[in-house]
Amino acid sequence: MSEEPLVLGIETSCDETGVGIVRGQTLLVDTVASSVEEHARFGGVVPEVASRAHLEAMVPTIERACREAGVQLRDLDAVAVTSGPGLAGALLVGVASAKALALALGKPIYGVNHLASHVAVDIVEHGPLPEPTMAMLVSGGHSSLLLVPDVTHDVRSLGATMDDAAGEAFDKVARVLGLPFPGGPHVDRAAREGNRIAIDFPRGLTTGRDVERHRFDFSFSGLKTAVARWVETRQRAGEAVPVADVAASFQEAVVDVLTRKALLACKEHDVDHLLIGGGVAANSRLRALAGERCAKAGVTLRLPRPGLCTDNGAMVAALGAQMVAKGREPSDLGLPTDSSMPVTLVQA
């Protein structure tokens, strides 16, 4: 094995079939086959549709990744795969594919945590992670604050979503406003034309006893409901709904809470690097506000480019490469999937 391990990563936790290849800390290729258009007419991801799409896309996506990276499968040092959390059927397709590949090639397999992979992917863009790093992961299923002394085996949860995750709230508000699925990009786009202080929407778990008991936890269900009621009130009165203003005010409430809690965690744990990952990390207002607040607080902000924030194979390959480089034991070939794998369990 070379000093810089060559690792192929497979990601199938939801509706993206991602295959990435990383050599050491260098990303060679990131290929994605998305089934999002097949889910759009249902207004959300349909697990069975996702699983079937992964089955159809897996082999062509692996072949395309190897072709574009200019590598042969026999050149790999290891195979990494998301084993959880995620949709059970979708995870099973990825893990079964990775097992077959590892067995046929005689290579070690690493079943890794989807959330830890979102942290590790920044390594291929901005270099080694400071130890510790504060990580905030925001996506359709997760809003988490993590203290990360070592992304390959030591990830500590400080707080998480108690109901709707940030991305889930974006999807639901988009539906209320008549915007397409997935809601995040469409709300972001509409918000650029709106006034983010037009409507004073609530900031969950940020005042009084809530912030004492749930210092680093998140709650966006109340915010989502507040938006829906505000819109319904206007509609019942026969008044036009200012979509851009609602989108901007809602978005501001979300990113205000996210950045405020993330920087509080940095301060209280004496960490001077904040990494933001997950699909919502592609949101333009979150990136801008986090930049402003981190600069003011003297915290270095690490943000992967938007294409590496959404689910992808590169992040799994990046974590797998770190596992190999640090001499972590590979997973057993009988590794299971775990749809509710806790973030503190980095490797299955």
C-alpha positions in Angstrom: 0.0 0.0 0.0 1.3 3.5 -0.9 1.8 6.2 1.8 -1.4 7.8 0.3 -4.1 5.2 0.3 -6.4 5.0 -2.7 -10.0 4.6 -1.4 -13.3 4.3 -3.2 -16.3 5.5 -1.2 -20.0 4.6 -1.8 -22.9 6.7 -0.4 -26.5 5.6 -0.6 -28.1 6.9 2.6 -31.0 8.7 0.8 -31.7 9.6 -2.8 -28.1 10.2 -4.1 -26.0 7.4 -5.5 -22.6 8.8 -4.8 -19.2 7.3 -5.7 -16.0 9.1 -4.9 -12.3 8.2 -5.1 -9.7 9.8 -2.9 -5.9 9.4 -2.8 -4.7 10.4 0.7 -6.2 13.9 1.0 -6.7 14.5 -2.7 -10.1 14.1 -4.3 -9.7 12.4 -7.7 -13.4 12.2 -8.6 -16.8 12.6 -7.2 -19.7 11.1 -9.3 -23.3 11.3 -8.3 -26.5 9.8 -9.8 -29.5 11.6 -8.3 -33.0 10.3 -8.2 -34.4 13.6 -6.8 -36.6 14.2 -9.9 -38.3 10.9 -9.3 -39.3 12.0 -5.8 -40.3 15.6 -6.7 -43.8 14.7 -7.7 -44.4 13.1 -4.3 -43.1 16.2 -2.4 -40.5 14.1 -0.6 -38.2 11.1 -0.8 -40.0 7.7 -1.3 -37.8 5.0 0.2 -38.7 2.2 -2.2 -38.1 4.5 -5.2 -34.7 5.5 -3.8 -33.6 1.9 -3.3 -34.6 0.9 -6.8 -32.8 3.9 -8.2 -29.6 3.0 -6.3 -29.8 -0.6 -7.7 -29.9 0.8 -11.3 -27.3 3.4 -10.8 -24.6 1.6 -8.7 -22.6 -0.2 -11.4 -22.6 2.6 -14.0 -21.6 5.1 -11.3 -18.7 3.0 -10.1 -17.5 2.5 -13.7 -17.8 6.2 -14.4 -15.9 7.2 -11.3 -13.0 4.8 -12.1 -12.9 6.0 -15.7 -12.9 9.7 -14.8 -10.3 9.2 -12.1 -8.1 7.1 -14.4 -7.8 4.2 -11.9 -8.5 0.5 -12.0 -10.5 -1.2 -9.3 -7.5 -3.5 -8.6 -5.5 -0.4 -7.7 -7.7 0.4 -4.7 -6.3 0.0 -1.2 -9.8 -0.1 0.5 -13.5 0.4 0.0 -15.6 2.6 2.3 -19.3 2.8 2.5 -22.0 4.6 4.4 -23.5 2.0 6.8 -25.8 4.5 8.6 -27.8 6.5 9.4 -30.2 6.7 6.5 -33.0 4.9 4.8 -32.8 1.2 5.6 -33.3 -0.1 2.0 -31.1 2.5 0.5 -28.2 1.8 2.9 -28.6 -1.9 2.2 -27.9 -1.4 -1.5 -24.7 0.5 -0.9 -23.4 -1.8 1.8 -24.2 -4.9 -0.3 -22.4 -3.4 -3.3 -19.4 -2.4 -1.2 -19.1 -5.9 0.3 -19.2 -7.5 -3.1 -16.5 -5.2 -4.3 -14.3 -5.7 -1.3 -14.7 -9.5 -1.4 -14.0 -9.7 -5.2 -10.9 -7.5 -4.9 -9.6 -8.9 -1.7 -9.6 -5.4 -0.2 -10.5 -4.2 3.3 -13.9 -2.6 3.8 -14.8 0.3 6.1 -18.4 0.9 7.1 -18.6 4.5 8.2 -21.0 7.0 9.7 -22.8 9.3 7.2 -22.5 12.3 9.6 -18.8 11.8 10.3 -18.3 11.7 6.6 -19.8 15.1 6.2 -17.0 16.4 8.6 -14.2 14.5 6.9 -15.0 15.7 3.3 -13.6 19.1 4.1 -10.1 17.5 4.4 -10.0 17.1 0.6 -10.7 20.8 0.2 -9.0 22.6 3.0 -6.5 20.1 4.4 -6.2 18.3 7.7 -8.8 19.0 10.4 -7.5 20.8 13.5 -8.0 18.6 16.6 -10.4 19.4 18.0 -12.8 20.9 15.5 -16.3 22.1 16.2 -18.7 20.8 13.5 -22.2 21.8 12.8 -24.1 19.4 10.5 -27.4 20.7 9.0 -29.4 18.6 6.5 -32.8 17.3 5.8 -32.6 14.8 8.6 -30.1 16.2 11.0 -29.1 19.4 12.8 -26.2 18.5 15.1 -23.4 20.2 17.0 -20.4 18.0 17.4 -17.0 18.3 19.1 -14.6 16.4 17.0 -11.2 15.5 18.6 -10.5 12.9 15.9 -12.9 12.3 13.0 -11.8 8.7 12.6 -12.9 7.5 16.1 -13.8 10.4 18.5 -16.9 12.4 17.7 -18.9 13.8 20.6 -22.4 15.1 20.4 -23.1 18.4 22.1 -26.6 19.0 20.7 -29.1 17.8 18.1 -32.5 18.6 16.6 -35.4 17.8 18.9 -38.0 17.7 16.1 -37.8 19.0 12.6 -34.2 19.3 11.3 -33.3 22.5 9.4 -33.5 21.0 6.0 -36.9 19.3 6.8 -38.2 22.7 7.9 -37.0 24.2 4.6 -38.9 21.5 2.6 -42.1 22.1 4.6 -42.1 25.9 4.4 -41.4 25.6 0.6 -44.5 23.5 0.3 -46.5 26.1 2.3 -45.2 28.8 -0.1 -46.0 26.7 -3.2 -42.3 26.2 -4.1 -40.9 22.9 -5.5 -39.2 20.1 -3.8 -36.5 20.0 -2.5 -37.3 23.2 -0.8 -33.8 24.4 0.3 -32.5 25.8 -2.9 -35.9 27.3 -3.9 -36.4 29.1 -0.5 -32.8 30.4 -0.7 -33.4 31.7 -4.2 -36.7 33.4 -3.3 -35.2 34.9 -0.1 -32.7 36.8 -2.2 -35.5 39.1 -3.4 -37.1 39.5 0.1 -36.7 41.4 3.3 -35.3 39.2 6.0 -36.6 41.4 8.8 -40.0 41.8 7.3 -41.6 39.2 9.7 -40.4 38.4 13.2 -40.5 34.7 13.2 -39.6 32.8 16.5 -36.1 31.5 17.3 -36.6 28.1 19.0 -34.7 27.1 22.2 -32.9 30.5 22.5 -34.5 32.1 25.5 -35.1 31.6 29.2 -35.2 28.0 30.6 -35.1 26.5 27.1 -31.6 27.7 26.4 -30.5 26.5 29.9 -31.9 23.0 29.4 -31.2 22.7 25.7 -28.1 24.9 25.2 -26.9 23.3 22.0 -30.1 21.6 20.8 -32.3 22.8 17.9 -36.0 22.9 17.3 -37.6 24.2 14.1 -41.1 22.7 14.3 -42.5 25.8 16.0 -40.9 28.0 13.4 -42.4 25.9 10.6 -45.8 26.1 12.3 -45.5 29.9 12.8 -44.8 30.4 9.1 -47.7 28.2 8.1 -50.1 30.1 10.4 -48.9 33.5 9.1 -49.4 32.4 5.5 -52.9 30.9 6.3 -54.0 34.1 8.1 -53.1 36.2 5.0 -54.8 33.7 2.7 -58.0 33.7 4.7 -58.1 37.4 4.6 -57.8 37.3 0.9 -54.5 39.0 0.9 -51.5 38.2 -1.3 -48.7 36.3 0.4 -45.3 38.0 0.0 -43.4 34.8 -0.8 -40.0 36.5 -1.0 -40.4 38.2 2.4 -41.7 35.1 4.1 -38.8 33.0 2.7 -36.2 35.6 3.7 -37.6 36.0 7.2 -38.0 32.3 7.8 -34.5 31.6 6.5 -33.0 34.3 8.7 -34.6 32.7 11.8 -33.1 29.4 10.9 -29.5 30.6 10.2 -29.6 33.0 13.2 -30.2 30.1 15.6 -27.7 27.8 13.9 -24.8 30.3 13.9 -25.6 31.6 17.3 -25.5 28.2 18.9 -22.5 27.0 16.9 -20.4 30.0 18.1 -21.6 29.6 21.6 -20.3 26.0 21.5 -17.0 27.2 20.1 -16.6 29.7 23.0 -17.6 27.4 25.8 -15.4 24.6 24.6 -12.5 26.8 23.6 -12.4 25.7 20.0 -11.3 28.2 17.3 -12.3 26.3 14.2 -15.9 25.8 13.1 -16.8 23.4 10.2 -20.3 23.5 8.7 -21.4 20.6 6.6 -24.6 18.9 5.3 -27.0 19.9 2.6 -28.1 23.1 4.3 -24.5 24.3 4.4 -25.0 25.1 0.7 -27.5 27.9 1.8 -26.1 31.3 0.7 -27.4 33.2 3.8 -26.0 30.6 6.2 -22.6 30.8 4.6 -22.7 34.6 4.7 -23.9 35.0 8.3 -21.5 32.3 9.6 -18.6 34.1 7.9 -19.6 37.4 9.4 -20.1 36.0 12.9 -17.0 33.8 12.9 -14.8 36.7 11.7 -16.1 38.9 14.6 -15.6 36.1 17.1 -12.1 35.2 15.9 -13.1 31.7 14.8 -11.8 30.2 11.6 -14.7 29.0 9.4 -14.4 25.9 7.2 -17.0 25.4 4.6 -16.8 22.8 1.9 -17.9 24.0 -1.5 -21.7 23.6 -2.1 -21.2 20.4 -4.2 -19.5 18.7 -1.3 -22.1 19.7 1.2 -24.9 17.6 -0.2 -24.6 13.8 0.0 -21.8 12.4 -2.1 -19.3 9.6 -2.4 -16.3 11.8 -1.9 -17.1 12.3 1.8 -17.2 8.6 2.4 -13.9 8.0 0.5 -12.3 10.9 2.5 -13.2 9.4 5.8 -12.2 5.9 4.6 -8.8 7.3 3.5 -8.3 8.8 7.0 -9.2 5.5 8.5 -6.5 3.7 6.5 -3.9 6.4 7.0 -4.4 6.3 10.8 -4.3 2.5 10.9 -7.8 1.9 12.0 -9.0 -1.7 11.9 -11.3 -2.4 8.9 -14.9 -3.4 9.4 -15.9 -7.1 9.4 -17.2 -8.2 6.0 -20.5 -9.0 7.8 -21.0 -5.4 8.8 -24.6 -4.4 9.2 -26.6 -1.4 8.2 -28.0 0.8 10.9 -30.6 3.3 9.9 -30.4 5.1 13.2 -26.6 4.9 13.8 -25.6 7.4 16.5 -23.1 10.1 15.4 -20.8 9.0 18.1 -20.3 5.7 16.4 -17.9 6.6 13.6 -17.3 3.1 12.2 -19.6 0.0 12.1 
